[in-house]
Amino acid sequence: MQEKSSSLCTFVAQFVVWGAGKYGRVLIDLLGNERIVAFIESDAKRIGTTYDGIPIIDFDTYKRDFKHYPIIVSVKQAEKEIVLSLHQEGIEWAFPLMSNLVPIEGFLRQAPIEQILHSYNRKEIIYVYGYTPLGLLIYDYLTNNRYQCKMLLQSSANELLSQYLKKNLVIRWDTLNNLSNGGRVLLATEADKRDEPFLNRIPIETWYNLGEQELYVNHKIEKFKGIYEGKRCFAVATGPSLTVEDLDTLHENQELCFSVNGIFKIFESTHWRPDFYLLSDLSGMLSWKKEILEMDVKNKFIADVAWNLKENEAGDNIYKWHMQRTWECGKEPEFSEDFARKSFWGRTVIYDGVLQLAAYMGFKEIYLVGTDCCQYDDQKKQHFVSNYSMEKSILNINDILLAYKAAKRYADSHGIKIYNATHGGKLEIFERVDFDSLFPKIDMWRKSL
């Protein structure tokens, strides 16, 4: 945290990130290098090196030299345990990434902040409620854009955290009973029940869910609405069952196709290309940006949570779509009626991108290919090529199945048929069809061999 001489306090929200892996890279892209002062790693070979120019340290070094910086734990499979152990060590300023990622993405990537702030008066007091990574980022943005801003600490914070904040953060703080009638409160976290009587005195706006609000519409996408009414298409995923022969068959029959993620890794083996390419994962964009920009595909759709293209990089055939990542645990996600306005997250781009876009375009028959829906311990078996990714792919199979159930429910109620034409795999929600049988001449030829 730092302060510069100005008529207003200028604050930079800075963090130490636990874990210099996949999500560490995502945080660099989201926050920028200047907001990450160090990475914590337990691997002795990495300690003392750097990650994208940022030093990698061990935990003892953090406690000695960096303890005044809050920690974001980005080790997905163990973040709860790490955060709990940090709290037990008296470090209350540690946050799990997964429960904070969606609010951060909503604020930094999805919401048109300038548009939201257009009606704000720089003379009014803006209170940012909640000590979270998002709260610090909001305070950072507002003060650096010369808004009068104060932080409010939620009542659930303990005395240890309160002492830490007052000692280490160069921030203007206030108490709930001092709220001014001439201001407004921006919620960076859900309000504590005990604080609601104070907060209700002045206007409240929820900023921890900006990515879930009706803030973004891409009118360029509207030209695709209903243009393939009544036609069929193929949704080509990247599971291990996908073959070059399948793609050659689609090419020979001039089928309309969607595909996703690292599908370009098979392009050198086939003349087939998808008509529509979709990506909704930021880590995929960071890994494959060059290939995505260079691939010979007619139309490319990138979710706003994955978008990191500069204005001169986004050609006329690249479309940004808004993806809402709201999802109540254990329940089916929603299915979009208007893809130009938004889609809903389904933990797989086949759901949150392909199926919702295909329905928007008017397709009435959708055939899934390469959707094995399996988790393999051997990552070389997870996709159609063994060198698909350097990082382990962890599929949330139960959530993905819930998403596919939501897709079937929507399709059944809207006269759309979704079929599973995958060779094998474990996805049984959709009616199975034999891929070769969809192309009579190919089927007869193969049976004669």
ABEGO torsion letter per residue (X at the ends): XBBBBBABBBBBBBBBBBEBBAAAAAAAAAAEAAABABBBBABAAABGBBBGGBBBBBAAAAAAAAAABBBBBABAAAAAAAAAAAAAAGBAABBBAAAAAAAAAAAAAABBAAAAAAABBAABBBBBBEBBAAAAAAAAAAAAAGBBBBBBBBAABBAAAAAAAAAABBBBBBBAAABBAABBBBBABBBBAAAAAAAAABBBBBAAAAAABBABBBAAAAAABGAABGBBBBBBBABAABBAAAAAAAAAAGBBBBBBEAAAAAAAABABBBABBBBABAAAAAAAAAAAAABBBABBBBBAAABABBAAABBAABBBBBBBABBBBGBBBBBBABAAABBBBAGBAAAAAAAAAAAAAGBABBBBBGBAGBBBABAAAABABAAABABBBBBBAAAAAAAAAAAAAAAAAAGBBBBBABBEEABAABBBBBAAAABAAAAAAAAAX
